[in-house]
Amino acid sequence: MTQISVHSDSEQGPREPGSTGTQPAPPAGNGSFLDTYFKISARGSTVGREFRGGVTTFMAMAYILLLNPIMLSGADVLDNKLNPGQVTAVTALAALITTVLMGVIGNAPLALAAGLSVSGVLGTAVIAEMTWPQAMGLCVIYGVIIMIMVFSGLRETIMNAIPMSVKHAITIGIGLFVAMIGMVNAGFVQENAAPGGGPVVLGPSGELKGWPVVVFAVTLLSIFMLMARKVRGAILIGLVIGTVVAMVVNAVVDVPAKAWGLGVPEFPDNVVETPDFSLIGDVSVFGGFGEAGAITASVLVFTLVFAGFFDAMATIIGIGSEANLVDEKGRMPGLNKALAVDGAGGVIGGVTGSSGQTVFVESATGVGDGARTGLSSVVVGGLFGLMLFFTPIAGMVPSQVAAAALVVIGSMMITQVRHIDWEDLSSSVPAFLTIVIMPFTYSITAGVAAGVISYTLIKTAQGKWKDPGVLMWILSVAFVAWFALHPIKEWLGVS
């Protein structure tokens, strides 16, 4: 089977969206500082593609400025709540810092922002046991732990220990996962409220309803048609088309604001806002251990580490593979730098009060539009910087438009399926479980865990229990403990 092979000193050009043929030779470098520092020509890209990819990624993930304050809106044990405006400001600030660091240090087309899995844990389980400053303290601790794992080489060792079949399956699983997220965010797929039947259904009751889902369909088909015509920047152009169509529809038709999701396609009353950074430094690093108890706090840190570690690991593997930044063994040159920045995101998120920062799967939209270097990340970070003062503008892109880009990227990422040996059960079973469990459980970590555990067990059943290696067995035990976290917490007396 043909494997993707890219090396740090001689790298392939980017694959155009929808193309499958032999890649053209990388363009000759122009000798500029940007080209030399970010290795733009060496990776077969151009400054224009990097800027375009950065804008595309930002448009696909700008929703976090609206969603993160909602996820962190709960009351802590003292019934205190975070100010939404302050959360929005620090969300943009932390994304600016970590994404620019990823671009400058990691030189990877990966954007970071408040991780939904981390914010979900903080906004529910953690604040049920402690105050918000103490919860952000646990965020700092989990970030420090991940950074220690990075600098000791353990995190990269773990990533390299995972077999290629599972790595390809991670890319495919993330593709289906983001496509599922896109379908749900668009209202194309919804929870089935009717008794009987399946857990999800087309539209609200088996049929599509409302103008927003029409805007989603127009955006999605526009992008696919542009890709079929091999138009550069197809995703970004499609997002702009979708936003304009949504604004026209919203102006002509009486569409309830909540029907558009987090972003309403209309010009805001106030374009400029002054950011409030009062949450920065409002953190108690070890206070949570006194408030909730050492065992409870330790279990919560363990949960945060797993959520942040494996979600980011899987995303980096998937996007790195899609961007042709991995070698024939699935290893990414310069990986440790990218992992270090991702780990630092936990600390930065905790200190700023915005939740742990992690690599966003929406980075794949920029890769799909040609981004191959850290310059695109610098562009994304710069746009988050602008949003510190122009936050209302981010709310102009409705959820349905951004959702279309996710579905497109999902269709591109599943092409990795051709690399899996479906005749060998030690490859096909772990790959299958990884692929289906990610979207079905809405958890990247659960998919990775199922793939790792099943790989070691299938190898054992084949009489090859030594093949996975010691580290894979250790990971399998750790993942079994993660799946059994509920009974473990009951046994320890943790609520």
TAQUIFEN-V487573 format. One record per backbone hydrogen bond with DSSP energy under -1.0 kcal/mol. NH is the residue of the N-H (numbers start at 0). CO is the residue of the C=O. E is the energy in kcal/mol with one decimal. If there is no record, write none. Layout:
# TAQUIFEN-V487573
nh/co/e
NH/CO/E
NH/CO/E
This chain:
# TAQUIFEN-V487573
nh/co/e
5/325/-1.2
6/9/-1.2
18/15/-2.5
35/31/-2.4
36/32/-3.1
37/33/-2.3
39/34/-1.1
42/38/-1.3
43/40/-2.0
44/39/-2.7
49/45/-2.1
50/46/-2.4
51/47/-2.6
52/48/-3.0
53/49/-2.2
54/50/-2.3
55/51/-2.3
56/52/-2.6
57/53/-2.4
58/54/-2.5
59/55/-1.8
60/56/-1.4
61/57/-1.4
63/60/-2.0
64/61/-1.8
65/62/-1.6
66/62/-2.7
67/63/-2.3
70/66/-2.3
71/67/-1.9
72/69/-1.4
75/79/-2.2
76/129/-1.3
78/75/-2.3
86/82/-2.3
87/83/-2.4
88/84/-1.9
89/85/-2.3
90/86/-2.2
91/87/-2.0
92/88/-2.1
93/89/-2.7
94/90/-1.9
95/91/-2.3
96/92/-2.5
97/93/-2.6
98/94/-2.1
99/95/-1.9
100/96/-2.1
101/97/-2.2
102/98/-2.0
103/99/-2.9
104/100/-2.9
109/107/-2.4
112/357/-1.7
114/355/-2.9
118/114/-3.2
119/115/-2.2
120/116/-1.7
121/117/-2.8
122/118/-2.9
125/120/-2.3
126/121/-1.5
128/125/-2.0
134/130/-2.4
135/131/-2.5
136/132/-1.2
137/133/-1.7
138/134/-1.4
139/135/-1.8
140/136/-2.1
141/137/-2.6
142/138/-1.9
143/139/-2.2
144/140/-2.5
145/141/-2.2
146/142/-2.2
147/143/-2.4
148/144/-2.0
149/145/-1.9
150/146/-2.9
151/147/-1.8
152/149/-1.5
154/148/-2.1
156/152/-2.0
157/153/-2.5
158/154/-2.1
159/155/-2.5
160/156/-1.4
166/162/-2.0
167/163/-2.9
168/164/-2.0
169/165/-2.4
170/166/-1.7
171/167/-2.2
172/168/-3.4
173/169/-2.6
174/170/-1.9
175/171/-2.4
176/172/-2.5
177/173/-3.1
178/174/-1.9
179/175/-2.4
180/176/-2.5
181/177/-2.4
182/178/-2.5
183/179/-2.5
184/180/-3.1
185/181/-1.9
186/183/-1.1
187/182/-1.6
188/182/-1.6
189/200/-2.7
191/198/-2.6
200/189/-2.8
202/187/-2.5
205/201/-1.6
214/210/-2.2
215/211/-1.9
216/212/-2.2
217/213/-2.6
218/214/-2.6
219/215/-2.8
220/216/-2.6
221/217/-2.1
222/218/-2.2
223/219/-2.2
224/220/-2.4
225/221/-2.3
226/222/-2.5
227/223/-2.3
228/224/-1.4
229/226/-1.7
230/225/-2.6
233/230/-1.0
236/232/-2.9
237/233/-2.4
238/234/-2.4
239/235/-2.2
240/236/-2.7
241/237/-2.8
242/238/-2.3
243/239/-2.4
244/240/-2.7
245/241/-2.5
246/242/-2.2
247/243/-2.2
248/244/-2.8
249/245/-2.8
250/246/-1.5
251/247/-1.9
252/248/-3.3
254/252/-1.5
258/255/-1.4
259/256/-1.4
260/257/-1.2
263/394/-1.2
265/263/-2.3
272/388/-2.6
279/276/-1.5
280/350/-3.3
281/278/-2.0
282/280/-2.1
283/132/-2.3
290/286/-2.0
291/287/-2.8
296/292/-2.4
297/293/-2.1
298/294/-2.5
299/295/-2.1
300/296/-2.2
301/297/-2.5
302/298/-2.2
303/299/-2.2
304/300/-2.8
305/301/-2.3
306/302/-2.5
307/303/-2.9
308/304/-3.2
309/305/-1.7
311/307/-1.5
312/308/-2.4
313/309/-2.4
314/310/-2.2
315/311/-2.8
316/312/-2.3
317/313/-2.6
318/314/-2.9
319/315/-2.5
320/316/-2.1
321/317/-2.0
322/318/-2.2
323/320/-1.4
324/319/-3.1
326/330/-2.7
329/326/-2.1
334/331/-1.6
337/333/-1.4
338/334/-2.6
339/335/-2.2
340/336/-2.0
341/337/-2.1
342/338/-2.4
343/339/-2.5
344/340/-1.4
345/342/-1.3
347/343/-2.9
348/344/-2.5
349/345/-1.9
350/346/-2.7
351/347/-2.2
353/348/-2.1
354/348/-1.2
356/344/-1.8
357/112/-2.6
359/110/-3.1
362/359/-1.9
363/360/-1.9
364/361/-2.0
366/362/-1.8
367/363/-2.4
369/366/-1.8
370/365/-2.5
377/373/-2.0
378/374/-2.0
379/375/-2.2
380/376/-2.9
381/377/-2.4
382/378/-2.1
383/379/-2.1
384/380/-2.0
385/381/-2.0
386/382/-1.9
387/384/-1.1
388/385/-1.7
389/385/-1.6
392/389/-1.4
393/390/-1.0
395/392/-2.1
398/259/-1.8
401/397/-1.7
402/398/-2.4
403/399/-1.1
405/401/-1.2
406/402/-1.9
407/403/-2.0
408/404/-2.3
409/405/-2.2
410/406/-1.9
411/407/-1.3
412/408/-2.3
413/409/-1.5
415/412/-1.5
416/413/-1.9
417/414/-1.4
418/415/-2.0
419/416/-1.3
421/419/-1.1
426/423/-1.7
427/423/-3.1
428/424/-1.8
430/426/-1.7
431/427/-3.0
432/428/-2.6
433/429/-2.4
434/430/-2.6
435/431/-2.5
436/432/-2.2
437/433/-1.4
439/435/-1.8
440/436/-2.2
441/437/-1.0
442/437/-1.4
446/442/-1.3
447/443/-2.3
448/444/-2.8
449/445/-2.3
450/446/-2.0
451/447/-2.5
452/448/-2.5
453/449/-2.2
454/450/-1.8
455/451/-1.8
456/452/-2.0
457/453/-2.7
458/454/-2.3
459/455/-1.8
460/456/-2.4
461/457/-1.6
462/459/-1.8
463/458/-3.1
466/463/-1.5
472/468/-1.5
473/469/-2.3
474/470/-2.7
475/471/-2.2
476/472/-2.2
477/473/-2.3
478/474/-2.6
479/475/-2.3
480/476/-2.2
481/477/-1.8
482/478/-2.6
483/479/-1.9
484/481/-1.3
487/483/-2.0
488/484/-2.7
489/485/-2.2
490/486/-2.4
491/487/-2.1
493/488/-3.2
